[in-house]
């Protein structure tokens, strides 16, 4: 069974205080790892896809990295508008056919950036 | 480009009532899915479809029905609503197995 654990559950940062969010996963062959941002009352918004250990992706103040067991979302000099819940999801290689489309999501990390 | 559109945004039902949550996408995506999101539980897959006429069950399918008669639409039917179905429901679509999911903005359902 695929498992995704995100930590911490909640994180409060001062504006400009850099930090990292963690996504640990257990999957039989990783097909892809996805990061999403979710604002209150909205659907998740896609940020990054990572496919193999060592891969990194960047977008503005966010950088996602991937190892064989976990992924980190690094937030550099965050601003209040970065406040949101960040979700991590994995897609497994072992699933075949229509099942290959399925994602398993973590419970998310709620980030609050205080001015 | 509207993306994934869900209606209604809010709904209150009484136990035993039935209803249909609507989902439409205008991106010609072959894959569509329904998730529910509950506090402390994360997103859980209810049903999914890889094309018109093809549907399958996800992690929590009991109490829900789906059908896919067109590429664009993927309605979710609650047959007899129960308080345990109080949740926020998200529809999502993607173009292929390695592409990201695109989500709608959700339907908040309360069953009393």
HADDOCK unambig.tbl for C-alpha pairs under 7 A between the chains (distance, minus, plus):
assign (segid A and resid 42 and name CA) (segid B and resid 105 and name CA) 4.68 0.50 0.50
assign (segid A and resid 42 and name CA) (segid B and resid 106 and name CA) 6.75 0.50 0.50
assign (segid A and resid 43 and name CA) (segid B and resid 90 and name CA) 6.96 0.50 0.50
assign (segid A and resid 43 and name CA) (segid B and resid 103 and name CA) 5.46 0.50 0.50
assign (segid A and resid 43 and name CA) (segid B and resid 104 and name CA) 5.52 0.50 0.50
assign (segid A and resid 43 and name CA) (segid B and resid 105 and name CA) 4.31 0.50 0.50
assign (segid A and resid 43 and name CA) (segid B and resid 106 and name CA) 6.12 0.50 0.50
assign (segid A and resid 44 and name CA) (segid B and resid 103 and name CA) 6.06 0.50 0.50
assign (segid A and resid 46 and name CA) (segid B and resid 100 and name CA) 6.73 0.50 0.50
assign (segid A and resid 98 and name CA) (segid B and resid 50 and name CA) 6.27 0.50 0.50
assign (segid A and resid 100 and name CA) (segid B and resid 97 and name CA) 6.43 0.50 0.50
assign (segid A and resid 101 and name CA) (segid B and resid 97 and name CA) 4.82 0.50 0.50
assign (segid A and resid 105 and name CA) (segid B and resid 42 and name CA) 6.54 0.50 0.50
assign (segid A and resid 105 and name CA) (segid B and resid 43 and name CA) 5.98 0.50 0.50
assign (segid A and resid 106 and name CA) (segid B and resid 42 and name CA) 6.03 0.50 0.50
assign (segid A and resid 107 and name CA) (segid B and resid 40 and name CA) 6.44 0.50 0.50
assign (segid A and resid 107 and name CA) (segid B and resid 41 and name CA) 6.06 0.50 0.50
assign (segid A and resid 107 and name CA) (segid B and resid 42 and name CA) 4.16 0.50 0.50
